[in-house]
Amino acid sequence: MKRELTPTEARSGIISGRVLLVLLLSSFGAVLALAAAWYFLFAGR
């Protein structure tokens, strides 16, 4: 049986999930930006 979460614990879970989501999205964006830069610099010739 799971124990009850206090409001602070519940909020920290939501915040950590949001932080992970932001990290994933920014990493994905950085990879896309690098791919686009590589394409324009080298493949466009």
N, C-alpha and C positions, 0 to 999 in steps of 0.2 A: 504494500500500500504506500502510495506517495504521500509525503508530508506536504502541508500547506506552505505555499510561498508567501513571504511577506511582500508588501507592495514594492519595497526597495529591491528585493531579489528579482521579482518579476520584471521590474523596469531595467535592471542591469542585463537581464537576458535579452530583452528587446534591443537595448543599445548595442550589445556585443554582436547580435545578429546584423544590425544595421551597419556597424563598422566593417564586419566581414563582407557584406554586400558591396559597400563603397570600395573596399580594397580590391575585390574581384573585378568590379566594373572599371576602376581606374587602371588596373593591370591590363585588362582587355583593351581598353582605349590606347594605352601606351604601345601595346603590340601592334594594333592597327595603324597607329601613327608611324611607327618604325617601318612597317611594311609599305605604307604609302610613300614615305620619304625614300626608301630604297628603290621603289619602283620608279619614282620620278627622276631620281639621280642616275640610276644605272640602266634600267630597262627602256627608258624613253629615248635612248640614243639610236 
